[in-house]
Amino acid sequence: MGKSYTLRIFCLLFAVLLAVLCAAGTLIYVFARQTVGEEFLRLNNANLEGTAASMGKSMTEIRSFGQQLSVDSSLLTLADGGTMGERQAMSALNAALTEFVSSHQRPANLLSVAVLGRGGLRAASYNQVPEEHFSDLTESYPALLDPSAEPVLLPVSLRPQGAGVMVYTFRILLPMRSYDDTALRGVVVLDVSELFLYSQYRTFLTTAGTMAVVDEAGTVISSADKTAIGQSCGVSISDLTALNDSSRIMDKIQDGDFLLSRRIPGTAWYLYQRLPARSAFAALRNVRNIIFLVIGLTAAGMLLALLLAARTLMARTRAIEKGLDRIRGGDLSVRLTVTGEDEFGRIERSFNEMAEQLQSLIDEVRHSEQRKRAAEIDFLHAQINSHFIHNTLTSIRFLLEMNKTEEAGEMLFYFSKLLRQTLSRSDEFIPLSQETDALENYVNLQRYRYPDTFEATFDLGPDTDRVMVPSMILQPVVENAIFHGTGGKRIQITLTARREGENLTIVVADDGVGMSDDQRRDILQKESRMNHVGLRNVHERIQMCYGSAYGLSIESAVGQGTKITYTLPYWEAKEEAR
């Protein structure tokens, strides 16, 4: 069975629909990923911005505290007095620090303050005397000498001499000046523990991500991992800005992580956060699985619907194909059931109309052929009536003139029997026994007309006498042997009939003059001009009745006689009666 065009169309349709489903599912997933990623970043950026703002506020409070100390008149006086006022300065610093941490609810151990005076004052809260000299600070940070200088913020560094939480600290340097004098009187040094920064973002740390405070170059200022302080975080602030400016979520991912940053107000520091992208899209796994499930179920439903539709269409198509095959095989009785008013229904209705028209045409052709065969039989009868009757009667007259009344009587006897058998016959098919009886009367009659010219014998098989054959198929062949095979000598004509399987084989053979190969090949051709019309008519009648597989075959050679073989279907008279 060849490939089904309908099945190929449905397979292509399923492939297109499946591709559309997959494309739609992919677009939905990409859209969901973009939306979830944007929402994830929005929430985390908002959280990061709030934390940075809170840290900026804390840094502003500390800076304000230092600025208050830098313009305190008593401290300015002590800064000029040398080391004589250290105790008073320490007391003032401790009192100011205690008031600050209590009013702002800050841990007291995360912050210390010191004053370095131009006159040599060295005073620090809680007796923590800074080791730097005033001249060292002004030499390292000459901006402090500028009357309009802003506080100097130093990065976190390791303080080996520090203890406890003050091991990692950052410093704020504030110049001490009076309102009426721009000369530098001293420097207020604020030492702030790195834990002051860490404590403000530690609550937002997750096990999956990292958070730190970095400067513009990406150097870590504060981190949960203290060993990372002073190290690069792996990305600069300019790179982070470029990542955040991208509109595509996937462009904001680097090495599988989202990188976020927010500037801490009042500083050049940034709160930096690294979050694994998988944590943002973890919820999308269920969405992706649902999308795949929906695509799978929809594809299965579409496939089932398409298979059912294809099966229905192919069933109706096969019904039409089977009907066409039966018509091709000659069965014009087949009719299709019209199942609707659609295209197939119209095809089925047209098929039935075509079959009826073909049946009518074939019936008309069959009747026409029957009339044609009847006309041929009438033509053969007319030949007998015109020529054969005239010649036979002439021969009888000659015998009577020669006083051969006995021979003339015998000829009249056989002649009357032959006329009764042939002229009164109206059936197209007769038993072989009747056909050979008429042939025997014809042969006996010709013996008197042409004495000592031929001898004929008949040999019919025991199961051939009731087989049905077309009428008038033996006499033309025997007549041809008598008139064209003798060649001036006496010949022997034999007729045998045998059943061979489903066929009847009749052989008419003579030992006459025979014929050449060219004559033998042309004798049954319509365009042949040889005087063998009777043979050709018999051959065409047999093929017209039974088909091209049946008819006459000729074997002959010059001087060796001729053998003509009939091949007919074996059809007994009793089958016709049923």
TAUR-V671583 format. One record per residue. RES is the residue in one letter. PHI is phi as a letter, one per 30 degrees, with the letter a starting at -180 (999 if undefined). Layout:
# TAUR-V671583
RES_PHI + RES_PHI
This chain:
# TAUR-V671583
M_999 + G_d + K_d + S_d + Y_d + T_d + L_d + R_d + I_d + F_d + C_d + L_d + L_d + F_d + A_d + V_d + L_d + L_d + A_d + V_d + L_d + C_d + A_d + A_d + G_d + T_d + L_d + I_d + Y_d + V_d + F_d + A_d + R_d + Q_d + T_d + V_d + G_d + E_d + E_d + F_d + L_d + R_d + L_d + N_d + N_d + A_d + N_d + L_d + E_d + G_d + T_d + A_d + A_d + S_d + M_d + G_d + K_d + S_d + M_d + T_d + E_d + I_d + R_d + S_d + F_d + G_d + Q_d + Q_e + L_d + S_d + V_c + D_d + S_d + S_d + L_d + L_d + T_d + L_d + A_d + D_d + G_d + G_i + T_d + M_d + G_c + E_d + R_d + Q_d + A_d + M_d + S_d + A_d + L_d + N_d + A_d + A_d + L_d + T_d + E_d + F_d + V_d + S_d + S_d + H_c + Q_h + R_c + P_d + A_d + N_d + L_c + L_b + S_b + V_b + A_b + V_b + L_c + G_c + R_d + G_d + G_j + L_d + R_b + A_b + A_b + S_d + Y_h + N_i + Q_c + V_d + P_d + E_d + E_d + H_c + F_e + S_d + D_d + L_d + T_d + E_d + S_d + Y_b + P_d + A_d + L_d + L_d + D_d + P_e + S_c + A_d + E_c + P_e + V_c + L_c + L_c + P_d + V_d + S_b + L_d + R_c + P_e + Q_d + G_d + A_b + G_i + V_d + M_c + V_d + Y_c + T_b + F_b + R_b + I_b + L_c + L_b + P_d + M_c + R_b + S_d + Y_d + D_c + D_b + T_d + A_d + L_d + R_c + G_l + V_b + V_c + V_c + L_c + D_c + V_c + S_d + E_e + L_d + F_d + L_d + Y_d + S_d + Q_d + Y_b + R_d + T_d + F_c + L_d + T_b + T_d + A_d + G_b + T_b + M_b + A_a + V_c + V_b + D_c + E_d + A_d + G_j + T_d + V_d + I_c + S_b + S_a + A_d + D_c + K_d + T_d + A_d + I_d + G_j + Q_c + S_d + C_d + G_j + V_a + S_c + I_d + S_d + D_d + L_d + T_d + A_d + L_d + N_d + D_d + S_d + S_d + R_d + I_e + M_d + D_d + K_c + I_c + Q_b + D_h + G_i + D_b + F_d + L_c + L_b + S_a + R_b + R_d + I_d + P_e + G_i + T_b + A_c + W_c + Y_b + L_d + Y_c + Q_b + R_c + L_b + P_d + A_d + R_d + S_d + A_d + F_c + A_d + A_d + L_d + R_d + N_d + V_d + R_d + N_d + I_d + I_d + F_d + L_d + V_d + I_d + G_d + L_d + T_d + A_d + A_d + G_d + M_d + L_d + L_d + A_d + L_d + L_d + L_d + A_d + A_d + R_d + T_d + L_d + M_d + A_d + R_d + T_d + R_d + A_d + I_d + E_d + K_d + G_d + L_d + D_d + R_d + I_d + R_d + G_d + G_j + D_d + L_c + S_d + V_d + R_b + L_c + T_d + V_d + T_c + G_l + E_c + D_d + E_d + F_d + G_d + R_d + I_d + E_d + R_d + S_d + F_d + N_d + E_d + M_d + A_d + E_d + Q_d + L_d + Q_d + S_d + L_d + I_d + D_d + E_d + V_d + R_d + H_d + S_d + E_d + Q_d + R_d + K_d + R_d + A_d + A_d + E_d + I_d + D_d + F_d + L_d + H_d + A_d + Q_d + I_d + N_d + S_d + H_c + F_d + I_d + H_d + N_d + T_d + L_d + T_d + S_d + I_d + R_d + F_d + L_d + L_d + E_d + M_c + N_i + K_c + T_d + E_d + E_d + A_d + G_d + E_d + M_d + L_d + F_d + Y_d + F_d + S_d + K_d + L_d + L_d + R_d + Q_d + T_c + L_d + S_c + R_d + S_c + D_d + E_d + F_c + I_b + P_d + L_d + S_d + Q_d + E_d + T_d + D_d + A_d + L_d + E_d + N_d + Y_d + V_d + N_d + L_d + Q_d + R_d + Y_d + R_d + Y_b + P_d + D_h + T_c + F_a + E_b + A_b + T_b + F_b + D_b + L_c + G_d + P_d + D_c + T_c + D_d + R_c + V_d + M_c + V_b + P_d + S_d + M_i + I_c + L_c + Q_e + P_d + V_d + V_d + E_d + N_d + A_d + I_d + F_d + H_c + G_c + T_d + G_i + G_i + K_b + R_d + I_c + Q_c + I_c + T_b + L_b + T_b + A_b + R_b + R_d + E_b + G_i + E_c + N_c + L_c + T_c + I_c + V_b + V_c + A_b + D_b + D_c + G_d + V_d + G_i + M_a + S_d + D_d + D_d + Q_d + R_d + R_d + D_c + I_d + L_c + Q_d + K_d + E_d + S_d + R_c + M_d + N_d + H_b + V_d + G_d + L_d + R_d + N_d + V_d + H_d + E_d + R_d + I_d + Q_d + M_d + C_d + Y_c + G_j + S_d + A_d + Y_c + G_k + L_c + S_b + I_b + E_b + S_a + A_b + V_d + G_i + Q_c + G_j + T_b + K_b + I_c + T_c + Y_c + T_c + L_b + P_d + Y_d + W_b + E_d + A_d + K_d + E_d + E_d + A_d + R_d
